[in-house]
Amino acid sequence: MFQEFTILLFLEYCAGVDVISRASKKEVYLDKTFFMSLENYQVNAKYVTEAQYPWVAKIVHSSSEDIPYMCTAICIDDRVFITAARCIYSLKIKHTRVIYQNVKLPVLTFVLPSIPSKQAFDDIGFIVVQPANTEPVWKKVALYNKKRTDDAFQWFADSNFNNYKVIGYATQKGIHRIKSADRVFNLTELTVIINIELCSKIMTFHDHITGFRVPCYHSCNADEFIKKDPKCSNYHGVEGGAVVSSDGILLGIATWGAYFHKYELPVGFSVVNSNNFYSDFDCAKRIRDSGVNGGYQGICG
Ligand SMILES: *[C@@H]1O[C@H](CO)[C@@H](O)[C@H](O)[C@H]1NC(C)=O
């Protein structure tokens, strides 16, 4: 309710203000931006199976049950998963389980970003699971490995991202708003368009304010959105959803988006190639290899 109300107010407010001069392309302008959490629903997404995406996992917050579902997670190394950092903040390690290849894995530690971004819009969190006697065969996704060169996403604007889709556990729009622990979340995928324009045009009400020049995807491009193309009503927004290329390379993790009951808005994601990402990943691997149950990342500095 709050979020729906906010975005409505936000759009109406923006419609009435003059164009504010754009911030320099060398910085991400965050003064007028707010990054809300995804509500884990989809519209017209395709049902897929874990066999098709063996690196995908489900985070639940119960040591005994398979519910409640919290977020989607992705296996990137033996016993190491990533998700949206904002998903992990509210979880207790003792209650959290990663359901991966039908095995329920208890958590050893969470690694949260050492250098957080505003409202965690660009933050990936790591989950290291405990060792087990019979471990699953670790199926990992390959990571996008081109280097990110600045904070302002110019490197992102200069890249072309074609043939991408997003995959994650989602429920259906509408019923997702009724709070219920036993809501069914199915693994689904949606083909998406990715570029720097989507959020900077749509979330700023066609440039009436400055901001949101950050990585986003949507089911249609900004021009189609303005023309109300029917395909823009397709949607997939789940915390931790995997943004992958058709050849199976993980570009990023869905982290934020706004809910609006009348139409669908773009979804923001965090790209996996930052220095912070790699230093946190190293930290996760060190904790895994040391076997120390650190809770949060005690041994990484
Ligand atoms: C969604 O998941 C539930 C529970 O896992 C399952 O019973 C149902 O068949 C799934 N629906 C589809 C369309 O795959």
The ligand as an SDF file (V2000), in Angstrom:
LIG
                    3D

 14 14  0  0  0  0  0  0  0  0999 V2000
    3.9310  -24.3640   -8.8330 C   0  0  0  0  0  0  0  0  0  0  0  0
    4.5010  -24.9770   -7.6950 O   0  0  0  0  0  0  0  0  0  0  0  0
    3.6130  -25.8390   -6.9850 C   0  0  0  0  0  0  0  0  0  0  0  0
    4.2760  -26.2340   -5.6900 C   0  0  0  0  0  0  0  0  0  0  0  0
    5.6300  -26.5360   -5.8430 O   0  0  0  0  0  0  0  0  0  0  0  0
    3.2410  -27.0060   -7.8800 C   0  0  0  0  0  0  0  0  0  0  0  0
    2.3570  -27.8570   -7.1990 O   0  0  0  0  0  0  0  0  0  0  0  0
    2.5930  -26.4590   -9.1340 C   0  0  0  0  0  0  0  0  0  0  0  0
    2.3210  -27.5190  -10.0230 O   0  0  0  0  0  0  0  0  0  0  0  0
    3.5000  -25.4420   -9.8250 C   0  0  0  0  0  0  0  0  0  0  0  0
    2.7820  -24.8200  -10.9290 N   0  0  0  0  0  0  0  0  0  0  0  0
    3.2380  -24.8660  -12.1840 C   0  0  0  0  0  0  0  0  0  0  0  0
    2.3620  -24.2340  -13.2090 C   0  0  0  0  0  0  0  0  0  0  0  0
    4.2860  -25.3810  -12.4970 O   0  0  0  0  0  0  0  0  0  0  0  0
  1  2  1  0
  1 10  1  0
  2  3  1  0
  3  4  1  0
  3  6  1  0
  4  5  1  0
  6  7  1  0
  6  8  1  0
  8  9  1  0
  8 10  1  0
 10 11  1  0
 11 12  1  0
 12 13  1  0
 12 14  2  0
M  END
$$$$
